[in-house]
Amino acid sequence: MSIQWSYRAIAILGLGLMGGSLALALRHRGYAHRLFGAGGSPEDLRLAAAAEYPRGDGTAPIFDLCREDPAELPWAEVDLVVVATPPATLAEIFGQLREWISETCVVTDLASVKGDLVASGTALLGGRYLSAHPLVGGERHGFAAATAELYVDALILLTPGGEEVDPRALALQQLWEALGCRVRMLSPGEHDDALAATSHLPHLLAYAFMASLDDSDALRDLGGSGLRDFSRIAESDPALWTDILLRNREAVRRRLQTLRHTLDHLDGLLAQGSAAVLGDILATARARRQQFRFPPRT
């Protein structure tokens, strides 16, 4: 069945893993309208400009136009902008977009922290701005890591910044669903509190644990699958995660305080040799993990 796309020209700003995967997913799901890209490293831009997808009896470029400077895109044509750049860049980009886009153009982003960023986007762009956060990603970076399957069966959190959302912006839900995603609405505050628990604090813990290990040859060859899986996200971009953690620091600190109490309790159980109680806590933890619906591995 043919998908009826609401947006006839889409611009993606930021051609790394998230933006690149979105472009690939759109093309592989049958999006045949205009697709523009801008921003990213020179390598990301080179790979994005050269990327192709199967169409008819041959191939066609993923992007109709790629530019280093987003100001050079044909903004009069664009009716959806997806900003896939780090949170620290968003406020400036929102200000630029207000000058470039038409009154009917919709803007979204993919940032993993909301709060003041949603407030800024709403203040500058009104109801045609609707923030989003796909619960996907990884420690790999750049267009080279992009895949058309990244968003399949992913949960997309839409976080409106006010009571009134332009109906054209609400068509974002249909776009994400056309890419094989599930969609849920949360307020920015609900989003940041939940993600502090399920993403931001886990990243901080992985970084903290690896930083606590001494830099010696004694441990280097002794890491098993447990350490590998637990510490994987400590390979994520430190600059990006410094910004995320500081932007959401109040929610992260609340979750961290709760974890401190749990760790103190576990420390006491270890000191006492309380096998039964310790086992009950581990069993509860295992059961809670099994209740999560995680995105597929990519």
TIMARVO-891452 format. One line per 5 residues: number of its first residue (from 1); their letters; for each residue x negated, y negated, z of N, C-alpha, C. Coordinates in nm, 2 decimals. Each point is the difference from the previous one (the first is absolute). Layout:
BEGIN
NUM> A> X,Y,Z,X,Y,Z,X,Y,Z ~ ...
! end
This chain:
BEGIN
1> MSIQW> -0.08,0.12,0.00,0.08,-0.12,0.00,-0.09,-0.12,0.00 ~ 0.03,-0.10,-0.08,-0.08,-0.12,-0.01,0.03,-0.09,0.12 ~ -0.11,-0.06,0.05,0.01,-0.09,0.11,0.03,-0.14,-0.05 ~ 0.10,-0.06,0.06,0.03,-0.14,-0.03,-0.08,-0.10,0.09 ~ -0.11,-0.05,-0.05,-0.08,-0.09,0.07,0.05,-0.14,0.02
6> SYRAI> 0.01,-0.05,0.12,0.05,-0.13,0.02,-0.09,-0.11,-0.04 ~ -0.13,0.02,-0.01,-0.10,-0.10,-0.03,-0.06,0.03,-0.13 ~ -0.01,-0.11,-0.09,-0.04,0.02,-0.13,-0.15,-0.04,-0.02 ~ -0.06,-0.07,0.10,-0.14,-0.03,-0.01,-0.05,-0.01,0.15 ~ -0.10,0.09,0.03,-0.05,0.01,0.13,-0.15,-0.04,0.00
11> AILGL> -0.04,-0.08,0.10,-0.14,-0.04,0.02,-0.04,0.06,0.13 ~ -0.12,0.07,0.00,-0.06,0.06,0.12,-0.13,-0.07,0.02 ~ -0.01,-0.06,0.12,-0.11,-0.08,0.04,-0.08,0.09,0.10 ~ -0.12,0.04,-0.04,-0.08,0.09,0.08,0.00,0.14,-0.06 ~ -0.11,0.04,-0.07,0.00,0.12,-0.08,-0.09,0.11,0.07
16> GLMGG> 0.02,0.01,0.13,-0.07,0.10,0.07,0.08,0.13,0.01 ~ -0.01,0.07,0.11,0.07,0.13,0.01,0.15,-0.02,-0.01 ~ 0.06,-0.09,0.08,0.14,-0.02,0.01,0.06,-0.06,-0.12 ~ -0.06,-0.11,-0.05,0.05,-0.06,-0.12,-0.02,0.08,-0.13 ~ -0.11,0.07,0.00,-0.03,0.08,-0.12,0.09,0.12,0.00
21> SLALA> 0.03,0.06,0.11,0.09,0.12,0.01,0.14,-0.04,-0.04 ~ 0.04,-0.12,0.04,0.13,-0.05,-0.03,0.02,-0.01,-0.15 ~ -0.11,-0.06,-0.07,0.01,-0.01,-0.14,0.01,0.13,-0.07 ~ -0.09,0.10,0.04,0.01,0.13,-0.05,0.13,0.07,0.02 ~ 0.06,-0.02,0.12,0.13,0.07,0.03,0.11,-0.06,-0.09
26> LRHRG> 0.00,-0.13,-0.02,0.10,-0.07,-0.09,-0.01,0.06,-0.14 ~ -0.12,0.01,-0.05,-0.01,0.05,-0.14,0.04,0.15,-0.01 ~ -0.04,0.08,0.10,0.02,0.14,-0.01,0.15,0.03,0.03 ~ 0.07,-0.10,0.06,0.15,0.02,0.02,0.08,-0.06,-0.11 ~ -0.07,-0.05,-0.10,0.08,-0.04,-0.12,0.01,-0.15,-0.01
31> YAHRL> -0.06,-0.08,0.08,0.01,-0.15,-0.01,-0.07,-0.04,-0.13 ~ 0.07,-0.05,-0.09,-0.05,-0.04,-0.13,0.00,-0.15,-0.03 ~ 0.03,-0.08,0.10,0.01,-0.14,-0.02,-0.14,-0.06,0.03 ~ -0.01,-0.13,0.01,-0.13,-0.07,0.01,-0.05,0.02,0.14 ~ -0.13,0.02,0.01,-0.07,0.03,0.12,-0.14,-0.08,0.00
36> FGAGG> -0.01,-0.09,0.09,-0.12,-0.08,0.01,-0.08,0.03,0.13 ~ -0.13,-0.02,-0.01,-0.08,0.02,0.12,-0.11,-0.11,0.02 ~ -0.03,-0.03,0.12,-0.11,-0.10,0.03,-0.06,0.03,0.13 ~ -0.12,-0.05,0.02,-0.07,0.01,0.13,-0.07,0.14,0.02 ~ -0.09,0.00,0.10,-0.07,0.12,0.02,-0.15,-0.02,-0.03
41> SPEDL> -0.08,0.10,0.03,-0.14,0.00,-0.04,-0.02,0.00,-0.15 ~ -0.12,-0.04,-0.04,-0.02,0.02,-0.15,0.01,0.14,-0.05 ~ -0.03,0.10,0.09,0.01,0.14,-0.04,0.15,0.04,-0.01 ~ 0.08,-0.05,0.10,0.15,0.03,-0.01,0.06,-0.06,-0.12 ~ -0.04,-0.12,-0.04,0.06,-0.07,-0.12,-0.05,0.08,-0.12
46> RLAAA> -0.12,0.04,-0.01,-0.05,0.08,-0.12,0.08,0.13,-0.01 ~ 0.02,0.07,0.11,0.07,0.13,-0.01,0.14,-0.02,-0.03 ~ 0.06,-0.10,0.06,0.15,-0.03,-0.02,0.02,-0.04,-0.15 ~ -0.08,-0.08,-0.05,0.02,-0.05,-0.14,-0.02,0.12,-0.10 ~ -0.08,0.10,0.03,-0.03,0.11,-0.09,0.10,0.12,0.02
51> AEYPR> 0.08,0.00,0.11,0.08,0.11,0.04,0.12,0.01,-0.10 ~ 0.03,0.13,-0.03,0.11,0.03,-0.10,0.09,0.11,0.06 ~ 0.11,0.01,-0.06,0.10,0.10,0.04,0.06,0.06,-0.13 ~ 0.05,0.13,0.01,0.06,0.06,-0.12,0.13,-0.07,-0.04 ~ 0.02,-0.03,-0.13,0.12,-0.06,-0.05,0.02,0.04,-0.14
56> GDGTA> 0.11,0.06,-0.03,0.03,0.06,-0.13,-0.10,0.10,-0.04 ~ -0.06,-0.01,-0.12,-0.10,0.09,-0.04,-0.14,-0.04,0.03 ~ -0.01,-0.10,0.08,-0.14,-0.05,0.03,-0.01,-0.06,0.14 ~ -0.08,-0.10,0.02,-0.01,-0.06,0.13,0.02,-0.15,-0.02 ~ 0.02,-0.07,0.11,0.02,-0.15,0.00,-0.07,-0.05,0.12
61> PIFDL> -0.04,-0.13,0.00,-0.06,-0.06,0.12,0.10,0.00,0.12 ~ -0.05,0.02,0.12,0.08,-0.02,0.12,0.05,-0.14,0.01 ~ -0.09,-0.09,-0.02,0.03,-0.15,0.01,0.01,-0.06,-0.13 ~ 0.10,-0.08,-0.02,0.01,-0.09,-0.12,-0.10,-0.11,0.00 ~ -0.04,-0.04,0.12,-0.10,-0.11,0.02,-0.06,0.01,0.14
66> CREDP> -0.14,0.00,0.00,-0.07,-0.01,0.13,-0.09,-0.12,0.00 ~ 0.00,-0.07,0.11,-0.08,-0.12,0.01,-0.07,-0.01,0.14 ~ -0.12,-0.05,0.00,-0.06,-0.02,0.13,0.07,-0.10,0.08 ~ 0.04,-0.11,-0.06,0.07,-0.11,0.07,0.15,0.01,-0.03 ~ 0.07,0.02,0.11,0.15,0.02,-0.02,0.07,-0.13,-0.06
71> AELPW> -0.06,-0.11,0.01,0.06,-0.12,-0.05,0.01,0.01,-0.16 ~ -0.07,0.09,-0.06,0.00,0.02,-0.14,0.11,0.09,-0.05 ~ 0.08,0.06,0.09,0.10,0.09,-0.04,0.12,-0.08,-0.06 ~ 0.08,0.05,-0.09,0.12,-0.07,-0.05,0.12,0.00,0.10 ~ -0.01,-0.09,0.09,0.09,0.00,0.12,0.15,-0.02,-0.05
76> AEVDL> 0.02,-0.07,-0.11,0.14,-0.03,-0.04,0.07,0.13,-0.03 ~ -0.07,0.11,-0.04,0.06,0.13,-0.03,0.03,0.08,0.12 ~ -0.07,-0.02,0.11,0.00,0.09,0.11,0.12,-0.01,0.09 ~ 0.07,0.11,0.03,0.11,0.00,0.09,-0.02,0.08,0.13 ~ -0.12,0.06,0.01,-0.03,0.07,0.13,-0.15,-0.01,0.01
81> VVVAT> -0.05,-0.05,0.12,-0.14,0.00,0.04,-0.02,0.09,0.12 ~ -0.10,0.09,-0.02,-0.04,0.09,0.11,-0.14,-0.04,0.04 ~ -0.01,-0.05,0.13,-0.13,-0.05,0.05,-0.06,0.12,0.08 ~ -0.10,0.06,-0.06,-0.07,0.12,0.06,-0.14,-0.04,0.04 ~ -0.01,-0.11,0.07,-0.13,-0.05,0.05,0.00,0.01,0.15
86> PPATL> -0.12,-0.01,0.07,-0.01,0.00,0.15,0.09,-0.10,0.06 ~ 0.05,0.02,0.12,0.08,-0.10,0.07,-0.06,-0.14,0.02 ~ -0.13,0.00,0.01,-0.06,-0.13,0.02,0.01,-0.10,-0.12 ~ 0.04,0.06,-0.12,0.01,-0.08,-0.12,0.14,-0.04,-0.03 ~ 0.10,0.05,0.07,0.14,-0.01,-0.04,0.05,-0.15,0.01
91> AEIFG> -0.03,-0.07,0.11,0.06,-0.13,0.02,-0.04,-0.09,-0.12 ~ -0.13,0.01,-0.04,-0.05,-0.09,-0.11,0.07,0.04,-0.13 ~ 0.01,0.13,-0.02,0.06,0.05,-0.13,0.15,-0.04,0.00 ~ 0.07,0.00,0.11,0.14,-0.04,0.00,0.01,-0.15,-0.04 ~ -0.09,-0.08,0.05,0.00,-0.14,-0.04,-0.02,-0.02,-0.15
96> QLREW> -0.09,0.08,-0.05,-0.03,-0.01,-0.15,0.12,0.04,-0.08 ~ 0.06,0.11,0.04,0.11,0.06,-0.07,0.12,-0.10,0.00 ~ 0.02,-0.07,0.10,0.11,-0.10,0.00,-0.02,-0.10,-0.11 ~ -0.12,-0.03,-0.04,-0.03,-0.09,-0.11,0.01,0.06,-0.13 ~ -0.02,0.13,-0.01,-0.01,0.07,-0.13,0.13,0.07,-0.05
101> ISETC> 0.08,0.06,0.09,0.11,0.08,-0.04,0.13,-0.08,-0.02 ~ 0.09,0.07,-0.07,0.13,-0.06,-0.03,0.09,0.01,0.12 ~ 0.11,-0.07,0.00,0.09,0.00,0.11,0.07,0.14,0.02 ~ 0.00,0.08,-0.10,0.06,0.13,0.01,-0.09,0.11,0.02 ~ -0.13,-0.03,0.01,-0.10,0.11,0.02,0.00,0.05,0.14
106> VVTDL> -0.01,0.13,0.02,-0.01,0.06,0.14,-0.14,0.03,0.03 ~ -0.04,-0.02,0.13,-0.13,0.03,0.05,0.00,0.10,0.11 ~ -0.09,0.10,0.00,-0.01,0.09,0.11,-0.15,0.02,0.03 ~ -0.03,0.07,0.11,-0.14,0.03,0.03,0.00,0.15,0.05 ~ -0.12,0.05,0.03,-0.01,0.14,0.05,-0.08,0.00,0.13
111> ASVKG> 0.00,-0.11,0.07,-0.09,-0.01,0.12,0.05,0.09,0.11 ~ -0.09,0.05,0.08,0.04,0.10,0.11,0.02,-0.08,0.13 ~ -0.01,-0.13,0.00,0.04,-0.08,0.12,0.09,-0.11,-0.05 ~ 0.10,-0.04,0.08,0.09,-0.10,-0.05,0.00,-0.13,0.08 ~ 0.08,-0.01,0.11,-0.01,-0.12,0.09,0.00,-0.13,-0.07
116> DLVAS> -0.11,-0.07,0.02,-0.01,-0.14,-0.06,-0.01,0.00,-0.15 ~ -0.04,0.11,-0.06,-0.01,0.00,-0.14,0.13,0.00,-0.07 ~ 0.10,0.07,0.06,0.14,0.00,-0.05,0.06,-0.14,0.02 ~ -0.03,-0.06,0.12,0.05,-0.13,0.02,-0.06,-0.10,-0.10 ~ -0.13,0.01,-0.03,-0.06,-0.09,-0.10,0.06,0.02,-0.14
121> GTALL> 0.02,0.13,-0.04,0.06,0.03,-0.13,0.14,-0.05,-0.02 ~ 0.08,0.01,0.11,0.14,-0.04,0.00,0.01,-0.15,0.00 ~ -0.09,-0.07,0.07,0.00,-0.15,0.01,-0.03,-0.05,-0.14 ~ -0.10,0.06,-0.07,-0.04,-0.05,-0.13,0.09,0.04,-0.12 ~ 0.06,0.12,0.01,0.07,0.06,-0.12,0.14,0.03,0.03
126> GGRYL> 0.05,-0.02,0.12,0.14,0.03,0.03,0.04,0.14,-0.01 ~ 0.13,0.02,-0.03,0.06,0.13,-0.01,-0.05,0.09,-0.11 ~ -0.07,-0.06,-0.10,-0.05,0.08,-0.11,-0.13,0.07,0.04 ~ -0.05,-0.02,0.12,-0.11,0.08,0.05,0.05,0.11,0.09 ~ -0.04,0.12,-0.02,0.04,0.11,0.08,-0.13,0.09,0.02
131> SAHPL> -0.05,0.00,0.12,-0.12,0.07,0.03,0.02,0.15,0.00 ~ -0.10,0.08,-0.04,0.01,0.14,0.00,-0.13,0.06,0.06 ~ 0.01,0.12,0.05,-0.12,0.08,0.05,0.02,0.15,-0.04 ~ -0.07,0.05,-0.10,0.00,0.14,-0.03,-0.08,0.07,0.11 ~ 0.05,0.11,0.06,-0.08,0.07,0.10,-0.08,0.11,-0.07
136> VGGER> -0.10,-0.06,-0.08,-0.09,0.09,-0.07,-0.14,-0.08,0.00 ~ -0.10,0.06,-0.06,-0.13,-0.06,-0.01,-0.11,0.10,0.04 ~ -0.11,-0.05,0.03,-0.11,0.09,0.03,-0.13,-0.08,0.02 ~ -0.11,0.07,0.03,-0.12,-0.06,0.03,-0.08,-0.04,-0.13 ~ 0.05,0.06,-0.12,-0.07,-0.03,-0.12,0.05,-0.13,-0.06
141> HGFAA> -0.08,-0.07,-0.08,0.04,-0.13,-0.04,-0.01,-0.01,-0.15 ~ 0.06,-0.11,-0.05,-0.02,-0.04,-0.14,0.09,0.08,-0.10 ~ 0.00,-0.06,-0.12,0.08,0.06,-0.11,-0.04,0.14,-0.03 ~ -0.13,0.04,0.02,-0.05,0.13,-0.03,0.08,0.10,0.08 ~ 0.04,-0.03,0.12,0.07,0.09,0.09,0.16,0.00,-0.02
146> ATAEL> 0.04,-0.08,-0.09,0.15,-0.01,-0.03,0.05,0.12,-0.06 ~ 0.13,0.04,0.03,0.06,0.11,-0.05,0.15,-0.02,-0.02 ~ 0.06,0.05,-0.10,0.14,-0.02,-0.03,0.09,0.07,0.11 ~ -0.06,0.09,0.07,0.08,0.08,0.10,-0.01,-0.06,0.14 ~ -0.07,-0.11,0.02,-0.02,-0.05,0.14,0.14,-0.03,0.07
151> YVDAL> 0.09,-0.05,-0.07,0.13,-0.05,0.06,0.11,0.11,0.00 ~ -0.03,0.12,-0.06,0.11,0.10,-0.01,0.04,0.04,0.14 ~ 0.13,0.00,0.03,0.05,0.04,0.13,-0.04,-0.09,0.12 ~ -0.07,-0.11,-0.03,-0.04,-0.10,0.10,0.12,-0.07,0.06 ~ -0.02,-0.04,0.13,0.10,-0.09,0.06,-0.04,-0.14,-0.02
156> ILLTP> 0.09,-0.09,-0.05,-0.03,-0.14,-0.03,0.08,-0.08,0.10 ~ -0.06,-0.08,0.08,0.06,-0.09,0.10,0.02,-0.13,-0.06 ~ 0.12,-0.05,-0.01,0.03,-0.13,-0.05,0.03,-0.09,0.12 ~ -0.06,-0.12,0.01,0.01,-0.08,0.12,0.04,-0.14,-0.04 ~ 0.13,-0.03,-0.01,0.05,-0.13,-0.03,-0.04,-0.10,0.11
161> GGEEV> -0.03,-0.12,-0.04,-0.04,-0.10,0.09,0.11,-0.09,0.05 ~ 0.13,0.02,-0.05,0.11,-0.08,0.05,0.13,0.07,-0.03 ~ 0.11,-0.07,0.04,0.13,0.06,-0.02,0.04,0.01,-0.15 ~ -0.04,-0.09,-0.08,0.04,-0.01,-0.14,-0.11,0.05,-0.09 ~ 0.03,0.11,-0.07,-0.10,0.06,-0.10,0.07,-0.01,-0.13
166> DPRAL> -0.07,-0.06,-0.10,0.05,-0.01,-0.14,0.03,0.14,-0.05 ~ 0.12,0.02,-0.06,0.04,0.13,-0.05,-0.11,0.05,-0.10 ~ -0.06,-0.09,-0.07,-0.11,0.04,-0.10,-0.11,0.07,0.07 ~ -0.03,-0.05,0.13,-0.11,0.06,0.08,0.04,0.13,0.05 ~ 0.13,0.02,0.03,0.05,0.13,0.04,-0.02,0.11,-0.10
171> ALQQL> -0.01,-0.04,-0.13,-0.02,0.10,-0.10,-0.14,0.07,0.02 ~ -0.08,-0.05,0.08,-0.13,0.07,0.04,0.03,0.14,0.05 ~ 0.11,0.02,0.07,0.03,0.13,0.05,0.01,0.10,-0.11 ~ 0.07,-0.05,-0.11,0.03,0.09,-0.11,-0.14,0.03,-0.07 ~ -0.09,-0.10,-0.01,-0.12,0.03,-0.06,-0.08,0.11,0.07
176> WEALG> -0.01,-0.02,0.13,-0.08,0.10,0.08,0.07,0.14,-0.01 ~ 0.13,0.00,0.00,0.07,0.13,-0.01,-0.03,0.07,-0.13 ~ -0.01,-0.09,-0.11,-0.03,0.05,-0.13,-0.14,0.07,-0.01 ~ -0.09,-0.05,0.09,-0.13,0.06,0.01,-0.01,0.12,0.09 ~ 0.12,0.05,0.05,0.00,0.12,0.08,-0.02,-0.03,0.15
181> CRVRM> 0.03,-0.12,0.04,-0.02,-0.04,0.14,0.13,0.00,0.08 ~ -0.02,0.01,0.13,0.11,-0.02,0.10,-0.01,-0.15,0.05 ~ 0.11,-0.06,0.02,-0.01,-0.14,0.04,0.08,-0.03,0.13 ~ -0.06,-0.08,0.09,0.07,-0.03,0.13,-0.03,-0.15,0.03 ~ 0.10,-0.06,0.06,-0.01,-0.14,0.04,-0.04,-0.02,0.14
186> LSPGE> -0.10,-0.08,0.03,-0.03,-0.03,0.14,-0.03,-0.15,0.01 ~ 0.02,-0.06,0.12,-0.04,-0.14,0.02,-0.15,0.00,0.01 ~ -0.07,-0.12,-0.02,-0.14,-0.01,0.01,-0.05,0.05,0.14 ~ 0.07,-0.04,0.10,-0.03,0.04,0.14,0.00,0.15,0.02 ~ 0.11,0.06,-0.04,0.02,0.14,0.01,-0.11,0.07,-0.08
191> HDDAL> -0.03,-0.05,-0.12,-0.11,0.06,-0.08,-0.13,0.00,0.08 ~ -0.04,-0.12,0.05,-0.13,-0.01,0.06,-0.01,0.08,0.13 ~ 0.10,0.01,0.07,0.00,0.08,0.13,-0.01,0.15,-0.04 ~ 0.07,0.05,-0.10,0.00,0.14,-0.04,-0.14,0.03,-0.06 ~ -0.05,-0.08,-0.09,-0.13,0.03,-0.06,-0.12,-0.01,0.09
196> AATSH> 0.02,-0.08,0.11,-0.11,0.00,0.10,-0.01,0.14,0.06 ~ 0.11,0.07,0.01,-0.01,0.14,0.05,-0.04,0.10,-0.10 ~ 0.05,-0.01,-0.12,-0.02,0.11,-0.10,-0.12,-0.03,-0.09 ~ -0.06,-0.12,-0.01,-0.11,-0.02,-0.09,-0.11,-0.09,0.06 ~ 0.03,-0.11,0.06,-0.10,-0.09,0.05,-0.08,0.05,0.11
201> LPHLL> 0.07,0.05,0.11,-0.07,0.06,0.11,-0.08,0.13,-0.04 ~ 0.06,0.09,-0.08,-0.08,0.11,-0.05,-0.13,-0.04,-0.07 ~ 0.00,-0.10,-0.08,-0.12,-0.05,-0.07,-0.10,-0.05,0.11 ~ 0.05,-0.08,0.09,-0.09,-0.05,0.11,-0.06,0.11,0.07 ~ 0.07,0.11,0.04,-0.05,0.11,0.07,-0.11,0.08,-0.08
206> AYAFM> 0.03,0.02,-0.13,-0.10,0.07,-0.08,-0.13,-0.08,-0.01 ~ 0.01,-0.13,-0.02,-0.12,-0.09,0.00,-0.07,0.01,0.14 ~ 0.08,-0.01,0.11,-0.06,-0.01,0.13,-0.07,0.13,0.03 ~ 0.06,0.11,-0.03,-0.06,0.13,0.03,-0.14,0.02,-0.07 ~ 0.01,-0.03,-0.13,-0.13,0.01,-0.08,-0.10,-0.10,0.04
211> ASLDD> 0.04,-0.12,0.04,-0.10,-0.09,0.06,-0.06,0.04,0.13 ~ 0.07,0.09,0.07,-0.05,0.04,0.13,-0.10,0.11,-0.01 ~ -0.01,0.07,-0.12,-0.10,0.10,-0.01,-0.14,-0.05,-0.03 ~ -0.10,0.06,0.06,-0.13,-0.05,-0.02,-0.05,0.03,-0.14 ~ -0.08,-0.08,-0.05,-0.05,0.01,-0.14,-0.13,0.09,0.00
216> SDALR> 0.02,0.13,0.02,-0.11,0.09,0.01,0.02,0.12,-0.09 ~ -0.10,0.07,-0.04,0.01,0.12,-0.08,0.06,0.12,0.07 ~ 0.01,-0.01,0.14,0.05,0.11,0.08,0.14,0.04,-0.04 ~ 0.09,-0.10,-0.03,0.14,0.02,-0.03,0.03,0.01,-0.14 ~ -0.09,-0.05,-0.09,0.03,-0.03,-0.14,0.05,0.13,-0.07
221> DLGGS> -0.06,0.11,0.03,0.03,0.12,-0.07,0.11,0.09,0.07 ~ 0.06,-0.05,0.11,0.08,0.07,0.08,0.15,-0.04,-0.01 ~ 0.03,-0.08,-0.09,0.14,-0.05,-0.02,0.08,0.11,-0.08 ~ 0.11,0.04,0.07,0.09,0.10,-0.07,0.12,-0.07,-0.06 ~ 0.10,0.08,-0.04,0.12,-0.05,-0.06,0.08,-0.10,0.09
226> GLRDF> 0.00,0.03,0.13,0.07,-0.09,0.09,-0.05,-0.14,0.00 ~ -0.14,-0.01,0.01,-0.06,-0.14,0.00,0.02,-0.06,-0.14 ~ -0.01,0.08,-0.10,0.02,-0.05,-0.14,0.14,-0.06,-0.01 ~ 0.10,0.07,0.04,0.14,-0.04,-0.02,0.03,-0.12,0.09 ~ -0.04,0.01,0.12,0.03,-0.11,0.10,-0.07,-0.13,-0.04
231> SRIAE> -0.12,0.01,-0.05,-0.08,-0.12,-0.03,0.01,-0.05,-0.14 ~ 0.08,0.06,-0.09,0.01,-0.04,-0.14,0.03,-0.15,-0.01 ~ 0.09,-0.05,0.07,0.04,-0.14,-0.02,-0.10,-0.10,0.05 ~ -0.10,0.05,0.07,-0.11,-0.09,0.04,-0.09,-0.04,-0.12 ~ 0.03,0.06,-0.11,-0.07,-0.04,-0.12,0.07,-0.11,-0.08
236> SDPAL> 0.11,-0.05,0.06,0.08,-0.11,-0.06,-0.08,-0.13,0.01 ~ 0.04,-0.09,-0.08,-0.08,-0.13,-0.02,0.01,-0.07,0.14 ~ -0.12,-0.02,0.06,0.00,-0.07,0.13,0.05,-0.14,0.00 ~ -0.03,-0.08,-0.11,0.05,-0.14,-0.01,0.15,0.00,0.00 ~ 0.06,0.08,-0.08,0.15,0.01,-0.01,0.06,0.03,0.14
241> WTDIL> -0.06,0.10,0.06,0.06,0.05,0.13,-0.03,-0.09,0.12 ~ -0.11,-0.08,-0.01,-0.02,-0.10,0.10,0.12,-0.11,-0.01 ~ 0.03,-0.04,-0.12,0.11,-0.09,-0.02,0.13,0.05,0.04 ~ 0.03,0.13,-0.04,0.13,0.06,0.04,0.01,0.01,0.15 ~ -0.10,0.05,0.07,0.01,0.02,0.15,0.01,-0.13,0.07
246> LRNRE> -0.07,-0.11,-0.05,0.01,-0.13,0.07,0.14,-0.06,-0.03 ~ 0.05,0.01,-0.11,0.14,-0.05,-0.03,0.11,0.06,0.08 ~ -0.02,0.13,0.03,0.10,0.07,0.07,-0.05,0.04,0.14 ~ -0.08,-0.08,0.06,-0.07,0.04,0.12,0.09,0.01,0.12 ~ 0.11,-0.08,0.01,0.08,0.02,0.12,0.07,0.13,0.00
251> AVRRR> 0.06,0.04,-0.11,0.06,0.14,-0.01,-0.10,0.11,0.02 ~ -0.12,-0.02,-0.06,-0.10,0.11,0.02,-0.05,0.01,0.14 ~ -0.01,-0.12,0.07,-0.04,0.01,0.14,0.10,0.06,0.09 ~ 0.13,-0.02,-0.03,0.10,0.06,0.08,0.00,0.16,-0.02 ~ -0.02,0.04,-0.12,-0.02,0.15,-0.02,-0.13,0.05,0.06
256> LQTLR> -0.10,-0.08,-0.01,-0.13,0.04,0.06,0.01,0.02,0.15 ~ 0.08,-0.09,0.07,0.02,0.01,0.14,0.07,0.13,0.04 ~ 0.10,0.04,-0.08,0.07,0.12,0.03,-0.09,0.12,-0.02 ~ -0.09,-0.01,-0.10,-0.09,0.11,-0.03,-0.10,0.01,0.12 ~ -0.04,-0.11,0.05,-0.10,0.00,0.11,0.06,0.08,0.12
261> HTLDH> 0.13,-0.02,0.03,0.06,0.07,0.11,0.00,0.15,-0.03 ~ 0.03,0.04,-0.12,0.00,0.14,-0.04,-0.14,0.06,0.01 ~ -0.10,-0.07,-0.04,-0.14,0.04,0.01,-0.04,0.02,0.14 ~ 0.03,-0.10,0.09,-0.03,0.01,0.14,0.07,0.12,0.06 ~ 0.12,0.03,-0.04,0.07,0.12,0.05,-0.07,0.13,-0.04
266> LDGLL> -0.04,0.00,-0.13,-0.07,0.12,-0.05,-0.14,0.02,0.07 ~ -0.06,-0.11,0.03,-0.13,0.00,0.07,0.02,0.06,0.14 ~ 0.10,-0.04,0.07,0.03,0.06,0.13,0.03,0.15,-0.01 ~ 0.08,0.04,-0.10,0.03,0.14,-0.02,-0.13,0.09,-0.03 ~ -0.09,-0.06,-0.08,-0.12,0.07,-0.02,-0.09,0.01,0.13
271> AQGSA> 0.00,-0.10,0.08,-0.07,0.00,0.12,0.05,0.10,0.10 ~ 0.13,0.02,0.00,0.07,0.09,0.09,0.00,0.14,-0.06 ~ -0.02,0.02,-0.13,0.01,0.13,-0.06,0.14,0.05,-0.01 ~ 0.09,-0.10,-0.02,0.15,0.03,-0.01,0.04,0.06,-0.13 ~ -0.02,0.13,-0.03,0.02,0.06,-0.13,0.15,-0.01,-0.04
276> AVLGD> 0.09,0.02,0.09,0.14,0.01,-0.03,0.05,-0.13,-0.05 ~ -0.03,-0.11,0.08,0.05,-0.13,-0.04,-0.07,-0.05,-0.13 ~ -0.13,0.02,-0.01,-0.07,-0.04,-0.12,0.06,0.07,-0.12 ~ 0.02,0.13,0.01,0.06,0.08,-0.11,0.14,-0.05,-0.04 ~ 0.08,-0.05,0.10,0.13,-0.05,-0.03,-0.01,-0.13,-0.08
281> ILATA> -0.10,-0.09,0.03,-0.02,-0.12,-0.07,-0.04,0.03,-0.14 ~ -0.10,0.09,-0.02,-0.04,0.04,-0.13,0.11,0.05,-0.09 ~ 0.09,0.09,0.07,0.11,0.05,-0.08,0.10,-0.10,-0.04 ~ 0.02,-0.10,0.09,0.09,-0.11,-0.04,-0.06,-0.08,-0.11 ~ -0.13,-0.03,0.00,-0.06,-0.07,-0.10,0.01,0.07,-0.14
286> RARRQ> -0.02,0.13,0.01,0.01,0.08,-0.13,0.14,0.00,-0.05 ~ 0.10,0.01,0.08,0.14,-0.01,-0.04,0.03,-0.13,-0.06 ~ -0.05,-0.11,0.06,0.03,-0.13,-0.06,-0.06,-0.02,-0.13 ~ -0.12,0.05,-0.02,-0.07,-0.01,-0.13,0.08,0.07,-0.11 ~ 0.05,0.12,0.04,0.08,0.08,-0.10,0.13,-0.07,-0.04
291> QFRFP> 0.05,-0.10,0.07,0.12,-0.07,-0.03,-0.02,-0.10,-0.11 ~ -0.13,-0.04,-0.02,-0.02,-0.11,-0.10,0.01,0.05,-0.14 ~ 0.05,-0.09,-0.09,0.01,0.03,-0.14,-0.11,-0.08,-0.07 ~ -0.12,0.06,-0.02,-0.11,-0.07,-0.05,0.01,-0.01,-0.16 ~ -0.06,-0.10,-0.06,-0.01,0.00,-0.14,-0.09,0.11,-0.05
296> PRT> 0.02,0.05,-0.13,-0.08,0.10,-0.05,-0.15,-0.04,-0.01 ~ -0.09,0.09,0.01,-0.14,-0.03,-0.02,-0.02,-0.03,-0.15 ~ -0.09,-0.10,-0.03,-0.03,-0.03,-0.14,-0.15,0.01,-0.02
! end
